[in-house]
Amino acid sequence: MDGRGPRTLRPVAFGRRGVIASANALASQAAVRMYAAGGNAVDAAIAAAFATTVAEPYYSSIFGVGTLLVTRPGQPPRALDYLGRAPAALDASRLPRQPGHRGPDPDSICSVGIPGALAAWARVLEDHGTLPMADVIAPAIELAEAGVPLQRFDFEGFDGDADRLHAGYSRSNYLPEGRAVQAGDVLRQRDLAGSFRRIAAEGAGALYDGSLGEAVVREMERRGGLITRQDLATCPASLAWSEPISIDYRGVRVYTSPPPTSAFTLLASLAIAAGWPLGDMEHLGPDHLLILAESLRAARMDTERWAGDPDFVSVPVDELLSSGHIAELRARVEDRLRTGGGAGAASAPGPVKSSTTHLAALDASGLGINMTHSMGWGFGCGVVVEGTGIPLNHSLHWGRLEPGHNNELRPGKRHEWPIAPAQIFRDGRLWALVGTPGNYGILATTAQVISNLVDFGLDIQQAIESPRFRWTDDTTDSLPPGRLVAETRFPAATREALAARGYDTEWVGDWTWRVGGMQGAVVDPASGWLSAGADPRRNGYALGW
């Protein structure tokens, strides 16, 4: 960092012992408590993950799904996928449907997948942490009991999705007075605190083969859901460490999650864009923006064709990232850059919904972890398990009901998720961790931030706060995508150039959560200082110790 680049709304957070960037300041404080107690980056990350389920219950739950990367000092990264499998009793032909959606009804209890989050957090803590579960979950218990003050972003999260909460306990758990929440309200979740106390005493088994699991099964039986005791009991053993996928990009190595995520699209996009000297171009200029945008668009169609569960379908990652295939995609990008953006599918208006969060932690030893987890949409399927305070995901909604599709829902099968936590190695050592929520915009946001770091040498906060774009390419949109969504902070010359080249662009204001909520961390190997950045587009907050 040499003083170049734009001023930022927030400073970089520095630390010598450790740093954390999460979706909420209270969650980041929970992580710092772990560093202060002598814990490492994994202890900090898991403390933040539990605290986030309290501070942002509309986005995060121990009954969620996701994926994470961990790098131990001097070692390559490892991936742990906890994306959740379909219950054994699933019969796709009998799942309730909702017009306009490719998966089962998002508001149905039948859209709930087997939850991997708690099992994965317990696994990574056991394998790589230093503190006991009771210590790591303690800040979340305190927050749930004392309550968390709600801010404007929380109000927007509730306002957008609270109407999806089912009547009865699910609604009263968050709206005890029956009214909409307001910024400044304090949200207390005493039932969730009780559930966390059971986990502190019994471990993850409290959910997977204990009293919390029994409560889940009763809820399923009462509402006609699919998950059984056996589904829950077999979940922890189904999680396994694996090798991430990776590419070289301008002298660094970028790692991300393997299938069934579609993170290979991120790598393909970067590989395509590597054909142009982005760092010699005007930052945020029309060439910079459009080369990245068209690279993402070209790679996106591989997601639609190939992404899926490699236990059930072929996902030829090596071929999709091969030099020959990348050259073919780059040629398509060159054609689009010559002809302009007029050709593409017009997206029918659809709901813009997301219920995902990301966090990153890095410590002085070189241990780094970043994780992205989700419930699907806000509050998942809208059901909170009676007496526990635990909201349920609706992960099956993101699968497909079309017979023969790569992501056709089947018992025991995972489906594709556009989740892509990334770790970047420089000179053979962990250098940076980045990741974001944002539905299929995850891939665009992550590519732009990596380009900001690598091509333009921005610091982590500058890289995060720079104006961003994405395509309208979510599950309810038409493909190939034909419309860009972009922040108006892009230079006027860039906006004019996009219009002149025929791009249908929705300019959505200076800052919008629709282009993600990036969190990241970087180590300076020369000085040993750690830095972290968080996205002001949401409630992100970075802290150091």
C-alpha positions as CSV (number, residue, x, y, z in Angstrom):
1,M,0.0,0.0,0.0
2,D,1.6,3.2,-1.2
3,G,-1.1,5.8,-0.6
4,R,-2.7,5.3,-4.0
5,G,-6.3,4.6,-4.6
6,P,-9.5,6.1,-3.4
7,R,-10.4,7.2,0.1
8,T,-12.8,4.8,1.9
9,L,-15.8,5.2,4.2
10,R,-14.0,2.9,6.7
11,P,-10.4,2.4,7.5
12,V,-8.6,-1.0,7.2
13,A,-8.7,-2.9,10.4
14,F,-5.2,-4.0,11.5
15,G,-4.0,-6.7,13.9
16,R,-0.8,-8.4,15.0
17,R,-2.4,-11.5,16.6
18,G,-5.4,-11.8,14.4
19,V,-8.1,-10.2,12.3
20,I,-11.8,-10.9,11.6
21,A,-14.3,-9.6,9.0
22,S,-17.9,-10.6,9.4
23,A,-21.4,-9.5,8.6
24,N,-22.0,-7.8,11.9
25,A,-19.9,-5.8,14.4
26,L,-21.2,-7.9,17.4
27,A,-20.1,-11.1,15.6
28,S,-16.6,-9.6,15.0
29,Q,-16.4,-8.6,18.7
30,A,-17.2,-12.2,19.6
31,A,-14.2,-13.3,17.4
32,V,-11.9,-10.8,19.0
33,R,-12.8,-12.2,22.4
34,M,-11.4,-15.5,21.2
35,Y,-8.1,-13.9,20.1
36,A,-7.9,-12.2,23.5
37,A,-8.4,-15.6,25.2
38,G,-5.5,-17.1,23.3
39,G,-7.5,-18.7,20.6
40,N,-6.7,-18.9,16.9
41,A,-8.4,-17.8,13.7
42,V,-10.6,-20.9,13.6
43,D,-11.8,-20.3,17.2
44,A,-12.5,-16.6,16.2
45,A,-14.4,-17.6,13.0
46,I,-16.6,-20.1,14.7
47,A,-17.4,-17.7,17.5
48,A,-18.4,-15.1,14.8
49,A,-20.5,-17.7,13.0
50,F,-22.5,-18.5,16.1
51,A,-22.9,-14.8,16.9
52,T,-24.1,-14.0,13.4
53,T,-27.0,-16.4,13.8
54,V,-28.1,-14.3,16.7
55,A,-27.4,-10.9,15.2
56,E,-28.8,-11.7,11.7
57,P,-31.3,-14.5,12.1
58,Y,-32.9,-13.7,8.8
59,Y,-29.6,-14.6,7.0
60,S,-27.9,-17.3,9.2
61,S,-28.8,-20.3,11.2
62,I,-27.1,-23.4,12.7
63,F,-29.7,-25.2,10.5
64,G,-28.1,-23.7,7.4
65,V,-25.7,-24.9,4.7
66,G,-22.4,-23.7,3.2
67,T,-18.8,-24.3,2.5
68,L,-15.5,-23.1,3.9
69,L,-11.7,-23.1,3.2
70,V,-9.0,-23.5,5.9
71,T,-5.3,-23.1,5.4
72,R,-2.8,-24.2,8.1
73,P,0.6,-22.5,8.3
74,G,2.9,-23.8,5.5
75,Q,0.2,-26.0,4.0
76,P,-2.2,-25.8,1.0
77,P,-5.8,-25.0,1.7
78,R,-8.5,-27.6,2.4
79,A,-12.2,-27.3,1.7
80,L,-15.2,-28.5,3.8
81,D,-18.5,-28.6,2.0
82,Y,-21.6,-28.6,4.3
83,L,-24.1,-27.8,1.6
84,G,-26.7,-30.3,2.9
85,R,-28.2,-33.3,1.2
86,A,-31.8,-34.0,0.3
87,P,-33.7,-36.2,2.8
88,A,-34.0,-39.9,2.2
89,A,-37.8,-39.7,2.0
90,L,-37.7,-37.1,-0.8
91,D,-40.0,-37.7,-3.8
92,A,-39.6,-34.9,-6.2
93,S,-42.8,-35.6,-8.0
94,R,-44.7,-35.0,-4.8
95,L,-43.0,-31.7,-3.7
96,P,-45.3,-28.6,-3.6
97,R,-44.5,-26.1,-6.3
98,Q,-44.9,-22.4,-6.7
99,P,-45.4,-20.7,-10.1
100,G,-42.2,-19.1,-11.5
101,H,-39.8,-21.2,-9.4
102,R,-37.6,-24.1,-10.6
103,G,-37.5,-25.8,-7.2
104,P,-40.1,-26.7,-4.6
105,D,-42.2,-24.1,-2.9
106,P,-39.8,-21.9,-1.0
107,D,-42.3,-21.4,1.8
108,S,-43.0,-25.1,2.4
109,I,-41.5,-27.3,5.1
110,C,-40.8,-29.8,2.3
111,S,-38.1,-27.4,1.0
112,V,-35.9,-28.0,4.0
113,G,-32.6,-29.8,3.4
114,I,-30.4,-31.6,5.9
115,P,-28.5,-29.0,7.7
116,G,-24.7,-29.1,7.6
117,A,-23.7,-25.8,9.3
118,L,-23.5,-26.9,13.0
119,A,-21.8,-30.2,12.1
120,A,-19.2,-28.4,10.0
121,W,-18.5,-25.7,12.6
122,A,-18.0,-28.4,15.2
123,R,-15.7,-30.4,12.8
124,V,-13.5,-27.5,11.9
125,L,-13.3,-26.5,15.6
126,E,-12.3,-30.0,16.6
127,D,-9.7,-30.4,13.7
128,H,-8.1,-26.9,13.8
129,G,-9.3,-24.9,16.8
130,T,-7.8,-24.6,20.3
131,L,-10.7,-23.6,22.5
132,P,-13.7,-25.7,23.6
133,M,-17.1,-25.4,22.1
134,A,-18.5,-23.9,25.4
135,D,-16.0,-21.0,25.2
136,V,-16.6,-20.4,21.5
137,I,-20.4,-20.3,21.7
138,A,-20.5,-18.2,24.9
139,P,-20.6,-14.8,23.2
140,A,-23.6,-15.9,21.1
141,I,-25.4,-17.1,24.2
142,E,-24.9,-13.7,25.9
143,L,-26.2,-11.9,22.8
144,A,-29.2,-14.1,22.5
145,E,-30.1,-13.6,26.2
146,A,-29.4,-9.9,26.5
147,G,-30.6,-9.0,23.0
148,V,-29.0,-7.4,20.0
149,P,-29.9,-3.8,19.0
150,L,-31.3,-3.7,15.5
151,Q,-30.0,-1.3,12.9
152,R,-31.4,0.0,9.6
153,F,-30.0,-2.9,7.6
154,D,-31.6,-5.4,10.1
155,F,-34.9,-3.5,9.7
156,E,-34.6,-4.0,6.0
157,G,-33.9,-7.7,6.4
158,F,-37.0,-8.1,8.6
159,D,-39.1,-5.8,6.5
160,G,-38.3,-7.8,3.4
161,D,-38.9,-11.3,4.7
162,A,-40.8,-11.3,8.0
163,D,-44.0,-11.8,6.1
164,R,-42.7,-15.3,5.2
165,L,-42.6,-16.4,8.8
166,H,-45.3,-18.9,9.4
167,A,-48.0,-18.0,11.9
168,G,-47.6,-19.0,15.5
169,Y,-44.3,-19.6,17.2
170,S,-42.2,-18.9,14.1
171,R,-43.6,-15.3,14.0
172,S,-43.8,-14.6,17.7
173,N,-40.2,-15.7,18.2
174,Y,-39.1,-12.6,16.4
175,L,-42.2,-10.4,16.7
176,P,-43.4,-11.0,20.3
177,E,-45.6,-7.9,20.2
178,G,-47.0,-8.8,16.8
179,R,-45.7,-5.6,15.2
180,A,-42.9,-5.0,12.7
181,V,-39.5,-4.5,14.1
182,Q,-37.9,-1.0,14.0
183,A,-34.3,0.2,14.0
184,G,-33.4,0.6,17.6
185,D,-35.4,-2.3,18.9
186,V,-33.6,-4.9,20.9
187,L,-34.1,-8.5,19.7
188,R,-34.0,-11.1,22.5
189,Q,-33.9,-14.8,21.6
190,R,-34.0,-16.7,24.9
191,D,-35.1,-20.0,23.3
192,L,-32.1,-19.8,21.0
193,A,-29.9,-19.1,24.0
194,G,-31.3,-22.3,25.6
195,S,-30.5,-24.3,22.5
196,F,-26.9,-22.9,22.4
197,R,-26.5,-23.9,26.1
198,R,-27.4,-27.5,25.1
199,I,-24.8,-27.4,22.3
200,A,-22.2,-26.0,24.7
201,A,-22.8,-28.9,27.0
202,E,-23.5,-31.7,24.6
203,G,-21.7,-30.6,21.4
204,A,-23.2,-30.8,17.9
205,G,-24.9,-34.1,18.8
206,A,-27.6,-32.1,20.6
207,L,-28.9,-31.3,17.1
208,Y,-28.0,-34.4,15.2
209,D,-29.0,-37.1,17.7
210,G,-30.2,-35.3,20.8
211,S,-33.0,-33.2,22.2
212,L,-32.8,-30.4,19.6
213,G,-33.0,-33.0,16.9
214,E,-36.0,-34.5,18.5
215,A,-37.7,-31.1,18.4
216,V,-36.9,-30.8,14.7
217,V,-38.4,-34.2,13.9
218,R,-41.5,-33.3,15.9
219,E,-41.9,-30.1,13.8
220,M,-41.4,-32.1,10.6
221,E,-44.0,-34.7,11.6
222,R,-46.5,-32.0,12.6
223,R,-46.1,-30.0,9.4
224,G,-45.6,-32.9,6.9
225,G,-41.8,-32.3,6.4
226,L,-39.3,-34.8,5.1
227,I,-36.3,-34.8,7.5
228,T,-36.1,-37.8,9.9
229,R,-33.9,-38.8,12.9
230,Q,-31.8,-40.9,10.5
231,D,-31.2,-38.0,8.2
232,L,-29.9,-35.9,11.0
233,A,-27.9,-38.7,12.6
234,T,-26.0,-39.5,9.4
235,C,-25.1,-35.8,8.6
236,P,-21.9,-35.3,10.6
237,A,-20.2,-38.4,9.2
238,S,-21.1,-37.4,5.7
239,L,-18.8,-34.3,5.9
240,A,-15.3,-34.8,4.5
241,W,-12.3,-32.5,3.8
242,S,-11.4,-32.2,0.1
243,E,-9.1,-30.4,-2.2
244,P,-10.1,-26.9,-3.4
245,I,-10.0,-26.1,-7.1
246,S,-7.5,-23.4,-8.3
247,I,-5.9,-21.5,-11.1
248,D,-2.9,-19.2,-11.6
249,Y,-3.9,-15.6,-12.1
250,R,-1.2,-13.0,-12.8
251,G,1.4,-14.5,-10.5
252,V,-0.9,-15.6,-7.7
253,R,-2.8,-18.8,-7.1
254,V,-6.6,-18.5,-6.5
255,Y,-8.3,-21.4,-4.6
256,T,-12.0,-21.8,-4.1
257,S,-14.6,-24.5,-3.3
258,P,-15.0,-27.6,-5.5
259,P,-18.4,-28.8,-6.8
260,P,-21.2,-29.0,-6.0
261,T,-20.6,-25.3,-5.8
262,S,-20.3,-23.4,-9.1
263,A,-17.2,-21.6,-7.9
264,F,-15.4,-23.0,-11.0
265,T,-17.2,-20.2,-12.8
266,L,-15.2,-17.7,-10.7
267,L,-11.9,-19.3,-11.8
268,A,-13.0,-19.5,-15.4
269,S,-14.0,-15.8,-15.4
270,L,-10.6,-14.8,-14.1
271,A,-8.8,-17.1,-16.6
272,I,-10.7,-15.5,-19.4
273,A,-10.0,-12.0,-18.2
274,A,-6.3,-12.8,-17.9
275,G,-6.1,-12.5,-21.7
276,W,-6.2,-8.7,-21.3
277,P,-3.8,-6.4,-19.3
278,L,-6.4,-5.1,-16.9
279,G,-3.9,-3.5,-14.7
280,D,-2.8,-1.2,-17.5
281,M,-6.3,0.0,-18.1
282,E,-8.3,2.7,-16.3
283,H,-9.6,1.3,-13.1
284,L,-13.4,1.2,-13.4
285,G,-13.2,2.4,-17.0
286,P,-15.4,0.8,-19.6
287,D,-12.8,-1.7,-20.8
288,H,-12.1,-2.9,-17.3
289,L,-15.8,-3.2,-16.5
290,L,-16.8,-4.9,-19.7
291,I,-13.9,-7.4,-20.0
292,L,-14.8,-8.7,-16.5
293,A,-18.5,-8.5,-17.2
294,E,-18.3,-10.5,-20.4
295,S,-15.9,-13.0,-18.9
296,L,-18.4,-13.7,-16.2
297,R,-21.3,-13.9,-18.6
298,A,-19.4,-16.4,-20.8
299,A,-18.5,-18.6,-17.9
300,R,-22.0,-18.4,-16.4
301,M,-23.4,-20.7,-19.0
302,D,-21.0,-23.5,-18.0
303,T,-22.7,-23.3,-14.6
304,E,-26.1,-23.9,-16.1
305,R,-24.8,-26.8,-18.2
306,W,-22.4,-28.6,-15.8
307,A,-22.6,-27.7,-12.2
308,G,-24.0,-30.4,-9.8
309,D,-23.2,-33.0,-7.2
310,P,-20.1,-35.0,-8.5
311,D,-21.4,-38.0,-6.5
312,F,-24.3,-38.2,-9.0
313,V,-23.3,-36.3,-12.2
314,S,-20.1,-35.6,-14.1
315,V,-18.6,-32.2,-13.5
316,P,-15.5,-31.9,-15.7
317,V,-13.8,-29.1,-13.8
318,D,-10.4,-29.8,-15.4
319,E,-11.9,-29.5,-18.9
320,L,-13.9,-26.4,-18.0
321,L,-10.7,-24.7,-16.8
322,S,-8.4,-26.0,-19.6
323,S,-6.6,-23.6,-21.8
324,G,-8.5,-24.8,-24.8
325,H,-11.9,-24.2,-23.3
326,I,-10.9,-20.9,-21.8
327,A,-9.6,-19.8,-25.3
328,E,-13.1,-20.7,-26.7
329,L,-14.8,-18.6,-24.1
330,R,-12.4,-15.7,-24.6
331,A,-13.2,-15.7,-28.3
332,R,-16.9,-15.3,-27.4
333,V,-16.0,-12.4,-25.1
334,E,-14.0,-10.8,-27.9
335,D,-17.0,-11.1,-30.2
336,R,-19.3,-9.5,-27.6
337,L,-16.8,-6.7,-27.0
338,R,-16.8,-5.9,-30.7
339,T,-20.5,-6.1,-31.3
340,G,-21.8,-4.6,-28.1
341,G,-24.3,-5.8,-25.5
342,G,-27.5,-5.8,-27.4
343,A,-27.8,-9.6,-27.7
344,G,-29.1,-11.3,-24.6
345,A,-32.1,-12.5,-22.8
346,A,-34.5,-10.0,-21.3
347,S,-35.0,-10.9,-17.6
348,A,-38.6,-11.0,-16.4
349,P,-39.0,-9.2,-13.1
350,G,-38.4,-11.6,-10.2
351,P,-37.8,-11.4,-6.5
352,V,-34.3,-10.2,-5.4
353,K,-33.8,-12.4,-2.3
354,S,-30.7,-13.7,-0.5
355,S,-30.1,-15.2,2.9
356,T,-26.3,-15.7,2.9
357,T,-23.4,-14.5,5.0
358,H,-19.6,-14.6,4.8
359,L,-16.8,-14.2,7.2
360,A,-13.0,-14.4,7.1
361,A,-10.4,-14.8,9.9
362,L,-6.6,-14.8,9.7
363,D,-4.0,-15.0,12.5
364,A,-0.3,-14.4,13.0
365,S,0.6,-18.0,12.6
366,G,-0.6,-18.0,9.0
367,L,-3.8,-19.9,9.9
368,G,-6.7,-18.6,7.7
369,I,-10.4,-19.6,7.4
370,N,-13.2,-18.1,5.3
371,M,-16.7,-19.5,5.1
372,T,-19.9,-18.7,3.3
373,H,-23.2,-20.1,4.6
374,S,-26.8,-19.7,3.8
375,M,-30.5,-20.4,4.6
376,G,-31.6,-19.7,1.0
377,W,-34.0,-16.7,1.3
378,G,-34.6,-14.6,4.4
379,F,-35.6,-16.9,7.3
380,G,-35.3,-19.9,5.1
381,C,-38.7,-21.7,4.7
382,G,-40.2,-19.4,7.3
383,V,-40.5,-22.0,10.1
384,V,-38.7,-21.8,13.5
385,V,-38.6,-25.0,15.5
386,E,-41.0,-24.7,18.4
387,G,-39.2,-24.0,21.7
388,T,-35.7,-23.8,20.2
389,G,-35.5,-20.5,18.4
390,I,-33.8,-22.3,15.4
391,P,-35.0,-21.2,11.9
392,L,-35.0,-23.8,9.2
393,N,-33.4,-23.5,5.8
394,H,-35.1,-24.0,2.5
395,S,-32.1,-25.3,0.6
396,L,-34.0,-27.7,-1.6
397,H,-35.7,-24.7,-3.3
398,W,-32.4,-24.1,-5.0
399,G,-32.5,-27.5,-6.7
400,R,-34.4,-28.5,-9.8
401,L,-37.6,-30.4,-10.4
402,E,-36.9,-31.1,-14.1
403,P,-36.2,-34.8,-14.7
404,G,-32.7,-35.3,-16.1
405,H,-31.3,-31.9,-15.1
406,N,-27.9,-32.0,-13.4
407,N,-29.5,-30.5,-10.3
408,E,-32.6,-32.6,-10.3
409,L,-33.5,-33.3,-6.6
410,R,-32.9,-36.9,-5.5
411,P,-32.6,-38.5,-2.1
412,G,-29.1,-38.0,-0.6
413,K,-28.1,-35.6,-3.4
414,R,-26.6,-32.2,-3.0
415,H,-27.2,-29.5,-5.6
416,E,-25.3,-26.6,-7.0
417,W,-24.8,-23.4,-5.0
418,P,-23.2,-20.2,-6.3
419,I,-20.9,-20.0,-3.2
420,A,-17.3,-19.2,-3.7
421,P,-15.1,-18.4,-0.7
422,A,-11.6,-17.7,-2.2
423,Q,-8.1,-17.8,-0.8
424,I,-5.2,-16.3,-2.7
425,F,-1.6,-17.5,-2.4
426,R,1.4,-15.4,-3.3
427,D,4.9,-16.9,-3.4
428,G,3.5,-20.1,-2.1
429,R,2.0,-18.6,1.1
430,L,-1.5,-17.5,2.0
431,W,-1.9,-13.9,1.2
432,A,-5.6,-13.0,1.1
433,L,-9.1,-14.4,1.8
434,V,-12.2,-13.0,0.2
435,G,-15.9,-13.9,0.0
436,T,-19.4,-12.5,-0.2
437,P,-23.1,-13.3,-0.1
438,G,-25.2,-12.3,-3.0
439,N,-26.8,-15.3,-4.9
440,Y,-25.3,-15.6,-8.4
441,G,-23.8,-12.1,-7.9
442,I,-21.3,-13.8,-5.6
443,L,-19.2,-14.8,-8.5
444,A,-19.1,-11.3,-10.0
445,T,-18.4,-9.6,-6.7
446,T,-15.6,-11.9,-5.9
447,A,-14.0,-11.6,-9.4
448,Q,-14.1,-7.8,-9.1
449,V,-12.5,-7.7,-5.7
450,I,-9.7,-10.1,-6.7
451,S,-9.0,-7.9,-9.7
452,N,-8.9,-4.8,-7.5
453,L,-6.4,-6.5,-5.2
454,V,-4.2,-8.2,-7.9
455,D,-4.5,-6.0,-11.0
456,F,-4.7,-2.6,-9.4
457,G,-2.9,-3.1,-6.0
458,L,-5.8,-1.7,-3.9
459,D,-5.8,-2.4,-0.2
460,I,-8.6,-4.7,1.1
461,Q,-11.0,-2.0,2.1
462,Q,-10.5,-0.1,-1.1
463,A,-11.0,-3.3,-3.1
464,I,-14.3,-3.9,-1.2
465,E,-15.7,-0.4,-1.4
466,S,-14.9,0.2,-5.1
467,P,-18.1,0.4,-7.3
468,R,-19.4,-2.9,-8.5
469,F,-21.7,-4.5,-11.0
470,R,-23.4,-7.8,-11.5
471,W,-25.6,-9.5,-14.2
472,T,-29.3,-10.3,-13.6
473,D,-28.7,-14.1,-13.6
474,D,-30.4,-15.4,-10.5
475,T,-32.7,-18.4,-10.4
476,T,-35.7,-16.4,-11.6
477,D,-33.9,-14.7,-14.4
478,S,-33.5,-15.6,-18.1
479,L,-30.2,-16.9,-19.4
480,P,-27.9,-15.9,-20.9
481,P,-28.2,-12.7,-18.9
482,G,-29.0,-9.5,-20.8
483,R,-29.0,-6.8,-18.1
484,L,-26.3,-5.4,-15.9
485,V,-27.0,-4.0,-12.4
486,A,-24.3,-1.4,-11.5
487,E,-23.6,1.3,-8.9
488,T,-23.7,4.9,-10.1
489,R,-20.3,5.6,-8.6
490,F,-18.7,4.2,-11.8
491,P,-17.2,7.2,-13.7
492,A,-19.6,9.1,-16.0
493,A,-17.5,8.2,-19.0
494,T,-18.0,4.5,-18.2
495,R,-21.7,4.9,-17.9
496,E,-21.9,6.7,-21.2
497,A,-19.7,4.1,-22.9
498,L,-22.0,1.3,-21.7
499,A,-25.0,3.1,-23.2
500,A,-23.2,3.8,-26.4
501,R,-22.2,0.1,-26.8
502,G,-25.8,-1.1,-26.3
503,Y,-25.7,-2.5,-22.8
504,D,-29.0,-2.6,-20.9
505,T,-27.8,-1.3,-17.5
506,E,-29.8,-0.7,-14.4
507,W,-28.1,2.0,-12.4
508,V,-29.1,1.4,-8.8
509,G,-27.6,4.2,-6.8
510,D,-24.2,4.9,-5.3
511,W,-24.3,1.8,-2.9
512,T,-26.5,-1.3,-3.0
513,W,-26.5,-4.6,-1.2
514,R,-27.5,-6.2,-4.5
515,V,-23.8,-6.4,-5.4
516,G,-22.9,-8.4,-2.3
517,G,-21.5,-7.9,1.2
518,M,-17.8,-8.7,0.8
519,Q,-15.5,-9.5,3.7
520,G,-11.8,-10.1,3.4
521,A,-8.4,-10.3,5.0
522,V,-4.8,-9.8,3.8
523,V,-1.4,-10.5,5.4
524,D,1.7,-8.4,4.6
525,P,4.5,-10.9,4.7
526,A,7.2,-8.3,5.0
527,S,5.9,-6.6,8.2
528,G,3.7,-9.4,9.6
529,W,0.7,-7.0,9.9
530,L,-2.7,-8.5,9.2
531,S,-5.4,-6.3,7.7
532,A,-9.1,-6.9,7.2
533,G,-11.9,-5.1,5.4
534,A,-15.7,-5.3,5.5
535,D,-18.5,-4.1,3.3
536,P,-20.5,-1.0,4.2
537,R,-23.2,-2.0,1.8
538,R,-24.5,-4.3,4.5
539,N,-23.6,-4.4,8.2
540,G,-20.1,-5.8,7.7
541,Y,-17.4,-4.9,10.2
542,A,-13.7,-5.8,10.5
543,L,-11.7,-5.8,13.7
544,G,-8.1,-6.6,14.6
545,W,-6.3,-7.8,17.8
